[in-house]
Amino acid sequence: MASMSQVAASQHMYATRAGKYDDSWHPQYAKRFVRIVNPHPGQRILDLCCGTGLELFLLAEAFNDDSKANDDGVVVGVDATAEMLAVAAERQRARPELADRVKLLRHDVTHLETLRTTDALAPLEKHSFDTIVCSNAFVLFDDPDAVVASWRRYLKRPVYTAATHNPNDSHEGHESHRGIHHHEPGGKLVVDIPHEAAQRGGLIMERVARRMGLVFPSNRSWVTSVNSFRDVLERNGYHVDRVIELDHISGQGATYCTAYHVDELYDSLTKSSAFATMVAGAGPGVEMATVERRGRSIFHEEFLKDAGKDGRVFMSDTMYVYVARLAS
Ligand SMILES: C[S@@+](CC[C@H](N)C(=O)[O-])C[C@H]1O[C@@H](n2cnc3c(N)ncnc32)[C@H](O)[C@@H]1O
């Protein structure tokens, strides 16, 4: 943000949302997301931007099979907002059987390298995680490329072993030099990104903020299609195994907003913690009512840029979930 870093803006936004964050579509969505992650007992999982711990505890539950009681499965959750982590810590107290499997850390996930050894929990070991997940958060970051590049160092590396036939064991002489390659794929990264037309009000507000010289606390302008994040991953050394499109994420389904409802949409957005953060980022002395008044006509203009010939704007309710691995 102009006068607030990305992490400060997120802290501002989620500090006020923490208490009611779970009264939303997020708990249901977390179940669908974790099914795609498909955790196994004994794994080490890093949950970046774990928030109130919705995915964290579902992931930990997957290890909590009595027969594996002594395995070393662990889920490390990292988040920057104390209020969100406080809700996760409450969950941890309420689930003593999972408490040992869950570690919570407060830190900026775009700068994990600055986690100090003196921190209460051991720093994240390099190349030690089977899975890294980041749900409902990636489009908050300023620099998507730098972030996925920085996370590479925490994923287990793929292992290639090559053994060569002993020529004497081969009936066919020409096969004797052929290598037998064994490949373990290494750790995986699972990240979700909203469809380019999802949560569209916020997307339009991002442009309004830019025109007003302010910054909305999300960065979705780089997402123009399902390939946008795939491209980010591929140019930073990941191989994308699959992309799953989850529909009806908020339960609402795809819909259209007509020009008659623009004010309604705008009014609902100005009540959000994201809008309050956008105003706070403008600096002291800037009144919410002033920003609201100036922003309304710009919002109308930006809405019309997205509208089809029939004056309607398409609103998707889809999330793209990417499952990727280190390419080498
Ligand atoms: C929408 S919540 C998602 C929480 C959880 N993953 C879920 O799906 O319910 C976004 C979270 O990202 C965290 N966050 C945003 N930027 C961050 C950063 N740079 N470092 C650490 N946490 C961050 C916020 O504190 C917030 O808890």
The ligand as an SDF file (V2000), in Angstrom:
LIG
                    3D

 27 29  0  0  0  0  0  0  0  0999 V2000
   -8.5310  -14.9790    3.9890 C   0  0  0  0  0  0  0  0  0  0  0  0
   -7.4600  -15.4160    5.3130 S   0  0  0  0  0  0  0  0  0  0  0  0
   -7.1460  -17.1260    4.9360 C   0  0  0  0  0  0  0  0  0  0  0  0
   -6.9970  -17.9710    6.1550 C   0  0  0  0  0  0  0  0  0  0  0  0
   -7.0320  -19.4810    5.9010 C   0  0  0  0  0  0  0  0  0  0  0  0
   -5.9670  -19.9280    5.0220 N   0  0  0  0  0  0  0  0  0  0  0  0
   -8.3820  -19.8910    5.3540 C   0  0  0  0  0  0  0  0  0  0  0  0
   -8.4530  -20.2680    4.1770 O   0  0  0  0  0  0  0  0  0  0  0  0
   -9.3480  -19.8080    6.0920 O   0  0  0  0  0  0  0  0  0  0  0  0
   -5.9550  -14.6460    4.8250 C   0  0  0  0  0  0  0  0  0  0  0  0
   -4.8820  -14.7200    5.8820 C   0  0  0  0  0  0  0  0  0  0  0  0
   -3.6420  -14.3190    5.2900 O   0  0  0  0  0  0  0  0  0  0  0  0
   -2.8680  -13.6980    6.3040 C   0  0  0  0  0  0  0  0  0  0  0  0
   -1.7940  -12.9380    5.6380 N   0  0  0  0  0  0  0  0  0  0  0  0
   -1.9190  -12.0200    4.6620 C   0  0  0  0  0  0  0  0  0  0  0  0
   -0.7030  -11.5920    4.2630 N   0  0  0  0  0  0  0  0  0  0  0  0
    0.2000  -12.2620    5.0030 C   0  0  0  0  0  0  0  0  0  0  0  0
    1.6170  -12.2860    5.0330 C   0  0  0  0  0  0  0  0  0  0  0  0
    2.3600  -11.5330    4.2140 N   0  0  0  0  0  0  0  0  0  0  0  0
    2.2180  -13.1170    5.8990 N   0  0  0  0  0  0  0  0  0  0  0  0
    1.4880  -13.8960    6.7450 C   0  0  0  0  0  0  0  0  0  0  0  0
    0.1430  -13.9190    6.7580 N   0  0  0  0  0  0  0  0  0  0  0  0
   -0.4850  -13.1170    5.8920 C   0  0  0  0  0  0  0  0  0  0  0  0
   -3.8660  -12.8650    7.0470 C   0  0  0  0  0  0  0  0  0  0  0  0
   -3.4040  -12.5340    8.3260 O   0  0  0  0  0  0  0  0  0  0  0  0
   -5.0820  -13.8000    7.0780 C   0  0  0  0  0  0  0  0  0  0  0  0
   -5.1070  -14.5640    8.2460 O   0  0  0  0  0  0  0  0  0  0  0  0
  1  2  1  0
  2  3  1  0
  2 10  1  0
  3  4  1  0
  4  5  1  0
  5  6  1  0
  5  7  1  0
  7  8  2  0
  7  9  1  0
 10 11  1  0
 11 12  1  0
 11 26  1  0
 12 13  1  0
 13 14  1  0
 13 24  1  0
 14 15  1  0
 14 23  1  0
 15 16  2  0
 16 17  1  0
 17 18  1  0
 17 23  2  0
 18 19  1  0
 18 20  2  0
 20 21  1  0
 21 22  2  0
 22 23  1  0
 24 25  1  0
 24 26  1  0
 26 27  1  0
M  CHG  2   2   1   9  -1
M  END
$$$$
